[in-house]
Structures are given as C-alpha cells and as structure tokens.
Amino acid sequence: MATEAQIAANRANALKSTGPRTAAGKARSSQNAVRHGFRARNIRTPAEHSKQFNDLWAEFRAEYCPCTAAESALVHALATARWRALRMSNLEAARIDRELDREQETLAQPLDDAYDVRNGIAYSDAANNTCALDHIGQAESRFLRQFNRAFDRLLRRRTSRVPVNNKAT
C-alpha cells in the first residue's frame, strides 16, 4: 500500500507530464498501442499501404456487389480477413528469409544446395528456434476461419433473399 507521501509525490509528478507537443510526437504516440501487426486494431500496420488494401476491398465489392448494409459489412469482413491472412503469409516468408540470411552469414562460401533444400532447412530452423512460426500459423488459421465464416454468411443471406418481381401486373 502506498503511503500518503508517495501518493502526493505521484500526483506532483503527474502534473509535470504534458504528453507529446509536436505533431510528429502526437502521431508517434498514437501508435503506442500497436504492438504486433497481426494483433492491431487497425486493418493496416503503419508500414502497409492503404491503396493495396483499398484495391483488395474494391475487388471484393466488384465481385460480390453488396446490396444491403449487412452485405457490405460481410464483404468488408471478407477483405479484412483476407488482408490479415496475407499479412501472416508474408510474415512467415520474411521469417524464413531472415533465417536463410542468418545461415548464409555464418558460412564462408555460399551454399550450392538447391534453393528448396536451403528453404526447408531455414524453415526447420525458424520453427525449432522460436515460436514465431507457430504464432503466425495460428493467426493465419484464425483469419482464414473468419474469411470462411463471412463468406458462408454472405452466401446464406443471398440464397435466403426473396426475389423481387419486377413485372407490372
């Protein structure tokens, strides 16, 4: 339990904190909660380009032509889940590439083995030395399940729609 003196000191110190003052500092501090791209609340991480996500979303909208707000939300969920699954795939490839680079640095001469053999060794080393690939695989599976659920819901909504009779009677 804190003493009265400690509480008073904490309150005095809190008054000294003014937070970021510059626009750059405020922008940087707004990203403090972003710890991992695959756990971020935002769809994109700061390093990703919004145009690429917007293009993906536009492709899904063009393919599924949502007619209601609920369908639009499901199409957006499809694009979001696909984007995040692609991110995990890219992270896995980057992790394996990093392991390949690390192995190459330790050798005096370049490996003559086929790329597939080296890639397999790097994948094995990456999987054995860290839990990163496990976490990436779990996240990718989760995003693919989200995609499949949204897709199934969209199809169910479309098949349960009552057709509109456009003929005048």
Protein Blocks (a to p, Z undefined) as FASTA:
>chain_A
ZZfklmmmmmmmmmmpgbjfbfklmmmmmmmmmmbfklcfbfbdfkbcfklmmmmmmmmm
mmnopabfklmmmmmmmmmmmmmmmmmmmmmmmmmmmmmmmmmmmpmbdcfbdfklmmmm
mmmmmmmmpmklmmmmmmmmmmmmmmmmmmmmmmmmmmmpccddfbdZZ
